[in-house]
Amino acid sequence: MLSALKGFAIALILVAGGANSGCIMYREGQLPPIIQWPPDVKQTKPTISLTVTGQSILNDSAKEVPQGFLERWRNDTVRAYQDSGLFSEVRQTTDDSDFRAEVRILDKGEYNPVMSFITGFTMFLIPSTANTTMTVTTVLKDRSGATLGLFQKSEGITMWMELFLAFAMPFRSLDQLPIYDLNRATILEARSSKGLL
């Protein structure tokens, strides 16, 4: 009976410890807050075609972007252009349209493999971090293919992996990658400073 209670207590401690382990991601706040969204709309709305490509670099080594990530990035980009209300139609093809936006998304991450191993080996008792910088570079072109402007926006993300994440609870949590906000900032800059859209 006593050994069964000890086994139950040990199992309960392991389950409770495992339930508290995990990771949290938060933005570093490099991108200034977007104050006016959607922007003011012109009377006649042009059409725009989007081409979204992605690249991933992990510890200075190029990696293939998983199709699921690229699709999510593409959806966030299209949603930002649709939500702006500036366009009568947002296309994901290179069809004839008033504007073309070539959007390149770079996911550059860095982590310490030794610390990650130690974190896993100690069952998240010793924490480790990973940092990612998401960069959206947009080349805006007119109907004939002439470049109207180049825009680049970045946001850093930090991920903590630790057993107890109570210290992180009062801080900002990342519910989504900043691709949507980076595209919104690009649209606002193209509209306000360059007067393009």
MARDRENTI-659148 format. One line per 10 residues: their letters; for each residue x, y, z of N, C-alpha, C. Coordinates in nm, 4 decimals. Layout:
# residues N
A	X,Y,Z,X,Y,Z,X,Y,Z; ...
# end
This chain:
# residues 197
MLSALKGFAI	0.0819,-0.1188,0.0000,0.0000,0.0000,0.0000,0.0871,0.1264,0.0000; 0.1921,0.1257,0.0844,0.2797,0.2404,0.0956,0.3578,0.2635,-0.0344; 0.4011,0.1545,-0.0989,0.4749,0.1702,-0.2246,0.3825,0.2202,-0.3360; 0.2558,0.1821,-0.3326,0.1598,0.2318,-0.4313,0.1387,0.3816,-0.4131; 0.1317,0.4281,-0.2889,0.1157,0.5720,-0.2629,0.2394,0.6496,-0.3063; 0.3592,0.5906,-0.2822,0.4816,0.6560,-0.3270,0.4845,0.6671,-0.4797; 0.4453,0.5591,-0.5460,0.4410,0.5590,-0.6923,0.3425,0.6616,-0.7446; 0.2272,0.6704,-0.6777,0.1266,0.7689,-0.7175,0.1786,0.9111,-0.6961; 0.2450,0.9359,-0.5848,0.2991,1.0688,-0.5549,0.4062,1.1075,-0.6573; 0.4932,1.0140,-0.6912,0.5971,1.0419,-0.7908,0.5343,1.0710,-0.9271
ALILVAGGAN	0.4350,0.9918,-0.9648,0.3673,1.0133,-1.0923,0.2975,1.1494,-1.0946; 0.2362,1.1851,-0.9811,0.1684,1.3143,-0.9721,0.2677,1.4303,-0.9848; 0.3846,1.4173,-0.9218,0.4878,1.5211,-0.9315,0.5387,1.5328,-1.0752; 0.5604,1.4204,-1.1428,0.6073,1.4239,-1.2812,0.5034,1.4860,-1.3746; 0.3776,1.4526,-1.3549,0.2722,1.5100,-1.4383,0.2605,1.6599,-1.4133; 0.2643,1.7012,-1.2857,0.2552,1.8440,-1.2530,0.3750,1.9202,-1.3101; 0.4945,1.8634,-1.2999,0.6134,1.9284,-1.3562,0.6056,1.9365,-1.5068; 0.5599,1.8298,-1.5713,0.5465,1.8307,-1.7167,0.4421,1.9291,-1.7650; 0.3361,1.9468,-1.6860,0.2312,2.0419,-1.7238,0.2807,2.1857,-1.7134; 0.3789,2.2122,-1.6290,0.4309,2.3478,-1.6139,0.5443,2.3794,-1.7100
SGCIMYREGQ	0.5971,2.2797,-1.7784,0.7073,2.3065,-1.8704,0.6513,2.3535,-2.0034; 0.7304,2.4246,-2.0749,0.6869,2.4710,-2.2052,0.7689,2.5885,-2.2510; 0.7081,2.6666,-2.3371,0.7789,2.7819,-2.3892,0.6810,2.8973,-2.4074; 0.7354,3.0156,-2.4114,0.6576,3.1355,-2.4354,0.7348,3.2218,-2.5342; 0.6611,3.2822,-2.6256,0.7221,3.3705,-2.7238,0.6639,3.5092,-2.7052; 0.7475,3.6108,-2.7223,0.6994,3.7475,-2.7161,0.7776,3.8343,-2.8124; 0.7132,3.9414,-2.8573,0.7761,4.0342,-2.9499,0.8683,4.1278,-2.8744; 0.9708,4.1733,-2.9432,1.0672,4.2640,-2.8820,1.0279,4.4101,-2.8971; 0.9261,4.4414,-2.9778,0.8746,4.5773,-2.9873,0.9515,4.6692,-3.0792; 1.0204,4.6158,-3.1794,1.0937,4.6994,-3.2739,0.9993,4.7743,-3.3671
LPPIIQWPPD	0.8870,4.7138,-3.3986,0.7895,4.7742,-3.4886,0.7035,4.8715,-3.4094; 0.7002,4.9997,-3.4494,0.6170,5.0949,-3.3757,0.4693,5.0577,-3.3879; 0.3880,5.0968,-3.2895,0.2456,5.0611,-3.2953,0.1770,5.1260,-3.4155; 0.0839,5.0521,-3.4721,0.0080,5.1011,-3.5864,-0.1140,5.1744,-3.5312; -0.1199,5.3045,-3.5567,-0.2219,5.3878,-3.4931,-0.3508,5.3916,-3.5753; -0.3408,5.4206,-3.7034,-0.4619,5.4322,-3.7850,-0.4712,5.3155,-3.8805; -0.5685,5.2289,-3.8545,-0.5921,5.1145,-3.9417,-0.7397,5.0875,-3.9468; -0.7988,5.0692,-4.0602,-0.7413,5.0809,-4.1939,-0.7172,5.2269,-4.2318; -0.6288,5.2484,-4.3290,-0.6006,5.3867,-4.3716,-0.7198,5.4460,-4.4477; -0.7149,5.5769,-4.4673,-0.8186,5.6441,-4.5454,-0.8171,5.5905,-4.6876
VKQTKPTISL	-0.9356,5.5731,-4.7433,-0.9496,5.5094,-4.8740,-0.9788,5.6139,-4.9809; -0.9181,5.5957,-5.0982,-0.9459,5.6821,-5.2133,-1.0795,5.6415,-5.2760; -1.1311,5.7287,-5.3617,-1.2586,5.7012,-5.4277,-1.2480,5.5794,-5.5192; -1.1440,5.5779,-5.6036,-1.1261,5.4644,-5.6941,-1.0196,5.3731,-5.6344; -1.0553,5.2479,-5.6243,-0.9635,5.1515,-5.5637,-0.8928,5.0713,-5.6729; -0.7597,5.0680,-5.6700,-0.6870,4.9875,-5.7684,-0.6878,4.8396,-5.7288; -0.6395,4.7571,-5.8192,-0.6203,4.6153,-5.7904,-0.4724,4.5921,-5.7623; -0.4427,4.4839,-5.6899,-0.3031,4.4508,-5.6600,-0.2847,4.3001,-5.6684; -0.1701,4.2591,-5.7214,-0.1305,4.1182,-5.7269,-0.0161,4.0971,-5.6301; -0.0227,3.9911,-5.5524,0.0803,3.9622,-5.4529,0.1558,3.8357,-5.4895
TVTGQSILND	0.2866,3.8427,-5.4752,0.3718,3.7253,-5.4857,0.4479,3.7159,-5.3538; 0.4267,3.6085,-5.2804,0.4889,3.5921,-5.1483,0.5873,3.4757,-5.1533; 0.7134,3.5053,-5.1178,0.8146,3.4012,-5.1080,0.8737,3.4050,-4.9677; 0.9346,3.2963,-4.9272,0.9908,3.2893,-4.7932,1.1269,3.2251,-4.7902; 1.2043,3.2621,-4.6910,1.3364,3.2049,-4.6689,1.3564,3.1912,-4.5192; 1.4218,3.0845,-4.4789,1.4487,3.0604,-4.3379,1.5980,3.0371,-4.3184; 1.6541,3.1059,-4.2200,1.7953,3.0886,-4.1857,1.8018,3.0580,-4.0362; 1.8642,2.9469,-4.0017,1.8771,2.9065,-3.8624,2.0248,2.8909,-3.8300; 2.0745,2.9738,-3.7375,2.2168,2.9738,-3.7016,2.3056,2.9830,-3.8255; 2.2757,3.0785,-3.9129,2.3516,3.1080,-4.0356,2.3501,2.9951,-4.1376
SAKEVPQGFL	2.2545,2.9056,-4.1268,2.2411,2.7966,-4.2222,2.1017,2.8038,-4.2856; 2.0986,2.8113,-4.4181,1.9705,2.8214,-4.4886,1.8925,2.6916,-4.4736; 1.7645,2.7059,-4.4441,1.6747,2.5905,-4.4289,1.5561,2.6107,-4.5221; 1.4932,2.5021,-4.5589,1.3730,2.5097,-4.6404,1.2554,2.5501,-4.5514; 1.1749,2.6429,-4.6003,1.0576,2.6867,-4.5256,0.9495,2.5801,-4.5417; 0.8981,2.5264,-4.4319,0.7886,2.4287,-4.4433,0.6680,2.4907,-4.5135; 0.6022,2.4128,-4.5950,0.4901,2.4622,-4.6752,0.3806,2.5222,-4.5876; 0.3583,2.4657,-4.4697,0.2560,2.5182,-4.3794,0.2871,2.6597,-4.3334; 0.4147,2.6869,-4.3019,0.4558,2.8217,-4.2625,0.4387,2.9197,-4.3778; 0.4843,2.8791,-4.4961,0.4744,2.9668,-4.6127,0.3279,2.9993,-4.6428
ERWRNDTVRA	0.2418,2.9019,-4.6285,0.0986,2.9247,-4.6519,0.0410,3.0209,-4.5484; 0.0812,3.0071,-4.4226,0.0340,3.0978,-4.3177,0.0847,3.2400,-4.3437; 0.2119,3.2522,-4.3836,0.2678,3.3832,-4.4160,0.1915,3.4464,-4.5325; 0.1615,3.3651,-4.6334,0.0878,3.4143,-4.7505,-0.0520,3.4608,-4.7087; -0.1188,3.3829,-4.6254,-0.2531,3.4202,-4.5796,-0.2509,3.5495,-4.4983; -0.1515,3.5650,-4.4097,-0.1401,3.6873,-4.3302,-0.1133,3.8088,-4.4192; -0.0324,3.7906,-4.5231,-0.0020,3.8999,-4.6152,-0.1263,3.9403,-4.6931; -0.1970,3.8430,-4.7478,-0.3189,3.8722,-4.8236,-0.4219,3.9395,-4.7328; -0.4358,3.8915,-4.6113,-0.5326,3.9489,-4.5165,-0.5001,4.0949,-4.4870; -0.3710,4.1283,-4.4716,-0.3322,4.2673,-4.4450,-0.3715,4.3582,-4.5611
YQDSGLFSEV	-0.3479,4.3145,-4.6830,-0.3821,4.3962,-4.7992,-0.5337,4.4057,-4.8167; -0.6059,4.2969,-4.7884,-0.7523,4.3023,-4.7962,-0.8102,4.3916,-4.6870; -0.7598,4.3787,-4.5646,-0.8122,4.4567,-4.4523,-0.7841,4.6057,-4.4655; -0.6848,4.6418,-4.5476,-0.6528,4.7833,-4.5640,-0.7684,4.8589,-4.6302; -0.8482,4.7903,-4.7099,-0.9585,4.8545,-4.7796,-0.9147,4.9428,-4.8941; -0.7866,4.9401,-4.9278,-0.7344,5.0264,-5.0339,-0.7523,4.9683,-5.1741; -0.7833,4.8403,-5.1816,-0.7835,4.7732,-5.3112,-0.9198,4.7129,-5.3412; -0.9584,4.7217,-5.4677,-1.0851,4.6602,-5.5081,-1.0720,4.5087,-5.5141; -0.9489,4.4622,-5.5397,-0.9240,4.3181,-5.5446,-0.7780,4.2906,-5.5105; -0.7570,4.1875,-5.4296,-0.6223,4.1426,-5.3946,-0.6059,4.0039,-5.4548
RQTTDDSDFR	-0.5146,3.9931,-5.5493,-0.4951,3.8665,-5.6219,-0.3650,3.8008,-5.5781; -0.3624,3.6696,-5.5837,-0.2412,3.5952,-5.5510,-0.1753,3.5412,-5.6763; -0.2004,3.6062,-5.7861,-0.1403,3.5653,-5.9127,-0.0655,3.6840,-5.9710; 0.0042,3.6617,-6.0808,0.0765,3.7705,-6.1474,-0.0055,3.8258,-6.2635; -0.1377,3.8166,-6.2493,-0.2262,3.8682,-6.3536,-0.2099,4.0183,-6.3688; -0.2703,4.0691,-6.4736,-0.2695,4.2129,-6.4992,-0.3455,4.2840,-6.3877; -0.2759,4.3722,-6.3174,-0.3378,4.4503,-6.2106,-0.2692,4.5862,-6.2044; -0.3306,4.6781,-6.1305,-0.2761,4.8138,-6.1215,-0.1408,4.8175,-6.0497; -0.1284,4.7371,-5.9443,-0.0032,4.7286,-5.8689,0.0353,4.5825,-5.8522; 0.1663,4.5619,-5.8369,0.2184,4.4293,-5.8020,0.3090,4.4456,-5.6815
AEVRILDKGE	0.2920,4.3582,-5.5844,0.3779,4.3594,-5.4656,0.4493,4.2254,-5.4576; 0.5824,4.2327,-5.4611,0.6645,4.1122,-5.4437,0.7112,4.1135,-5.2991; 0.6554,4.0246,-5.2198,0.6804,4.0212,-5.0756,0.7732,3.9044,-5.0448; 0.8867,3.9359,-4.9841,0.9844,3.8335,-4.9441,0.9923,3.8331,-4.7923; 0.9679,3.7184,-4.7328,0.9680,3.7063,-4.5873,1.0906,3.6249,-4.5459; 1.1689,3.6837,-4.4565,1.2893,3.6183,-4.4057,1.2704,3.5889,-4.2577; 1.2853,3.4624,-4.2224,1.2781,3.4171,-4.0829,1.4205,3.3784,-4.0431; 1.4883,3.4669,-3.9674,1.6270,3.4417,-3.9283,1.6307,3.4118,-3.7788; 1.6636,3.2882,-3.7462,1.6629,3.2447,-3.6069,1.8002,3.2051,-3.5570; 1.8184,3.2227,-3.4268,1.9425,3.1819,-3.3610,1.9095,3.1163,-3.2278
YNPVMSFITG	1.9783,3.0077,-3.1993,1.9657,2.9410,-3.0703,2.0976,2.8734,-3.0382; 2.1149,2.8403,-2.9124,2.2356,2.7725,-2.8683,2.2028,2.6236,-2.8544; 2.2562,2.5374,-2.9428,2.2213,2.3953,-2.9375,2.2627,2.3285,-2.8063; 2.3729,2.3740,-2.7482,2.4182,2.3139,-2.6210,2.3181,2.3463,-2.5102; 2.2764,2.4733,-2.5017,2.1792,2.5107,-2.3990,2.0441,2.4423,-2.4228; 2.0055,2.4268,-2.5484,1.8800,2.3571,-2.5779,1.8868,2.2125,-2.5321; 2.0009,2.1481,-2.5534,2.0188,2.0109,-2.5072,2.0111,2.0046,-2.3549; 2.0806,2.0985,-2.2880,2.0795,2.1002,-2.1414,1.9381,2.1233,-2.0890; 1.8632,2.2119,-2.1546,1.7248,2.2360,-2.1140,1.6427,2.1081,-2.1243; 1.6549,2.0388,-2.2351,1.5815,1.9132,-2.2515,1.6286,1.8054,-2.1571
FTMFLIPSTA	1.7594,1.7956,-2.1391,1.8166,1.6921,-2.0525,1.7748,1.7113,-1.9068; 1.7639,1.8358,-1.8628,1.7238,1.8631,-1.7231,1.5726,1.8768,-1.7106; 1.4993,1.8350,-1.8136,1.3531,1.8422,-1.8143,1.3056,1.9847,-1.7880; 1.3697,2.0797,-1.8552,1.3331,2.2221,-1.8542,1.3620,2.2914,-1.7214; 1.4414,2.2316,-1.6326,1.4789,2.3011,-1.5098,1.5742,2.4168,-1.5395; 1.6664,2.3959,-1.6319,1.7579,2.5019,-1.6734,1.7003,2.5617,-1.8018; 1.6673,2.6910,-1.8006,1.6015,2.7506,-1.9170,1.6985,2.7810,-2.0308; 1.6432,2.7975,-2.1484,1.7204,2.8436,-2.2641,1.6298,2.9335,-2.3486; 1.6921,3.0067,-2.4380,1.6171,3.0980,-2.5239,1.6534,3.0765,-2.6697; 1.5651,3.1241,-2.7548,1.5888,3.1278,-2.8988,1.5374,3.2625,-2.9483
NTTMTVTTVL	1.6079,3.3214,-3.0431,1.5685,3.4518,-3.0970,1.5435,3.4401,-3.2462; 1.4407,3.5083,-3.2908,1.4051,3.5101,-3.4320,1.3788,3.6535,-3.4738; 1.4243,3.6897,-3.5924,1.3906,3.8182,-3.6509,1.3124,3.7912,-3.7790; 1.1892,3.8403,-3.7817,1.1052,3.8281,-3.9003,1.1201,3.9580,-3.9794; 1.1587,3.9477,-4.1064,1.1767,4.0643,-4.1925,1.0902,4.0486,-4.3166; 1.0097,4.1508,-4.3435,0.9267,4.1528,-4.4633,0.9811,4.2613,-4.5557; 1.0260,4.2202,-4.6738,1.0765,4.3131,-4.7753,0.9771,4.3128,-4.8912; 0.9260,4.4294,-4.9240,0.8246,4.4413,-5.0284,0.8749,4.5337,-5.1384; 0.8693,4.4845,-5.2611,0.8986,4.5660,-5.3789,0.7640,4.5932,-5.4455; 0.7267,4.7196,-5.4494,0.5999,4.7602,-5.5088,0.6244,4.8072,-5.6516
KDRSGATLGL	0.5476,4.7512,-5.7449,0.5642,4.7830,-5.8873,0.4317,4.8286,-5.9460; 0.4409,4.9030,-6.0560,0.3193,4.9460,-6.1240,0.2792,4.8418,-6.2284; 0.1784,4.8750,-6.3064,0.1239,4.7811,-6.4056,0.2293,4.7366,-6.5074; 0.3193,4.8279,-6.5455,0.4208,4.7947,-6.6466,0.5411,4.7207,-6.5888; 0.5504,4.7090,-6.4552,0.6614,4.6386,-6.3926,0.7705,4.7298,-6.3418; 0.7515,4.8619,-6.3542,0.8507,4.9565,-6.3029,0.8416,4.9636,-6.1507; 0.9567,4.9616,-6.0860,0.9603,4.9638,-5.9391,0.9226,5.1019,-5.8871; 0.8244,5.1044,-5.7980,0.7787,5.2292,-5.7364,0.8426,5.2524,-5.6005; 0.8753,5.1461,-5.5320,0.9347,5.1616,-5.3997,0.9730,5.0274,-5.3398; 1.0685,5.0331,-5.2476,1.1132,4.9152,-5.1738,1.0942,4.9460,-5.0258
FQKSEGITMW	1.0307,4.8538,-4.9547,0.9993,4.8730,-4.8134,1.0472,4.7515,-4.7354; 1.1046,4.7775,-4.6185,1.1538,4.6681,-4.5350,1.1152,4.6952,-4.3897; 1.0505,4.5971,-4.3283,1.0077,4.6064,-4.1888,1.0510,4.4796,-4.1166; 1.0965,4.4963,-3.9894,1.1447,4.3825,-3.9110,1.0847,4.3845,-3.7712; 1.0763,4.2667,-3.7127,1.0325,4.2518,-3.5737,1.1047,4.1318,-3.5143; 1.1555,4.1495,-3.3936,1.2244,4.0417,-3.3239,1.1294,3.9655,-3.2327; 1.1577,3.8382,-3.2172,1.0775,3.7505,-3.1315,1.1740,3.6717,-3.0438; 1.1445,3.6639,-2.9156,1.2244,3.5843,-2.8231,1.1382,3.4721,-2.7670; 1.1939,3.3522,-2.7608,1.1220,3.2381,-2.7051,1.2003,3.1836,-2.5868; 1.1339,3.1727,-2.4723,1.1910,3.1126,-2.3527,1.1382,2.9709,-2.3386
MELFLAFAMP	1.2260,2.8773,-2.3054,1.1871,2.7396,-2.2769,1.2313,2.7091,-2.1350; 1.1347,2.6797,-2.0482,1.1646,2.6632,-1.9062,1.0531,2.5825,-1.8402; 1.0843,2.5263,-1.7235,0.9862,2.4467,-1.6505,0.8731,2.5336,-1.5975; 0.9050,2.6375,-1.5244,0.8038,2.7253,-1.4672,0.8090,2.8597,-1.5391; 0.7015,2.8941,-1.6041,0.6982,3.0180,-1.6801,0.6205,3.1267,-1.6068; 0.6125,3.1171,-1.4746,0.5364,3.2150,-1.3974,0.5947,3.3552,-1.4121; 0.7270,3.3677,-1.4287,0.7881,3.4998,-1.4436,0.7402,3.5688,-1.5710; 0.6986,3.4923,-1.6696,0.6615,3.5506,-1.7985,0.5138,3.5870,-1.8070; 0.4350,3.5442,-1.7123,0.2908,3.5675,-1.7229,0.2516,3.7145,-1.7323; 0.3139,3.8066,-1.6580,0.2691,3.9456,-1.6696,0.3111,4.0137,-1.7995
FRSLDQLPIY	0.3983,3.9510,-1.8770,0.4494,4.0145,-1.9973,0.3646,3.9763,-2.1177; 0.3983,4.0404,-2.2301,0.3237,4.0168,-2.3525,0.3509,3.8769,-2.4052; 0.2465,3.8100,-2.4424,0.2592,3.6788,-2.5037,0.2345,3.6930,-2.6535; 0.2983,3.6084,-2.7313,0.2844,3.6149,-2.8767,0.1772,3.5171,-2.9200; 0.0672,3.5696,-2.9704,-0.0388,3.4816,-3.0168,-0.0268,3.4512,-3.1655; 0.0511,3.5301,-3.2368,0.0732,3.5049,-3.3788,0.2059,3.5667,-3.4210; 0.2586,3.5182,-3.5299,0.3801,3.5782,-3.5829,0.3468,3.7166,-3.6379; 0.4428,3.8084,-3.6400,0.4136,3.9479,-3.6746,0.4017,3.9764,-3.8239; 0.3826,3.8765,-3.9065,0.3771,3.8979,-4.0515,0.2636,3.9938,-4.0884; 0.1480,3.9762,-4.0290,0.0328,4.0622,-4.0569,0.0659,4.2076,-4.0242
DLNRATILEA	0.1214,4.2317,-3.9054,0.1539,4.3684,-3.8647,0.2663,4.4288,-3.9483; 0.3636,4.3491,-3.9873,0.4717,4.4000,-4.0725,0.4184,4.4431,-4.2092; 0.3243,4.3668,-4.2630,0.2625,4.4051,-4.3901,0.1759,4.5295,-4.3746; 0.1051,4.5402,-4.2627,0.0252,4.6611,-4.2392,0.1155,4.7843,-4.2317; 0.2286,4.7737,-4.1627,0.3226,4.8856,-4.1524,0.3784,4.9223,-4.2902; 0.4029,4.8225,-4.3737,0.4500,4.8478,-4.5099,0.3461,4.9247,-4.5898; 0.2207,4.8819,-4.5799,0.1122,4.9480,-4.6532,0.0994,5.0936,-4.6080; 0.1046,5.1146,-4.4773,0.0919,5.2509,-4.4252,0.2081,5.3392,-4.4703; 0.3298,5.2845,-4.4717,0.4444,5.3637,-4.5173,0.4324,5.3961,-4.6657; 0.3920,5.2979,-4.7468,0.3758,5.3227,-4.8903,0.2680,5.4267,-4.9151
RSSKGLL	0.1685,5.4290,-4.8307,0.0565,5.5233,-4.8484,0.0928,5.6630,-4.7975; 0.1515,5.6706,-4.6787,0.1720,5.8020,-4.6174,0.3008,5.8709,-4.6634; 0.4134,5.8020,-4.6588,0.5392,5.8699,-4.6904,0.5669,5.8762,-4.8402; 0.5274,5.7763,-4.9125,0.5550,5.7724,-5.0563,0.4342,5.8133,-5.1406; 0.3140,5.8075,-5.0822,0.1930,5.8426,-5.1555,0.1637,5.7494,-5.2710; 0.2026,5.6241,-5.2598,0.1910,5.5317,-5.3715,0.0542,5.4651,-5.3803; -0.0044,5.4310,-5.2707,-0.1283,5.3537,-5.2753,-0.2494,5.4427,-5.2598
# end
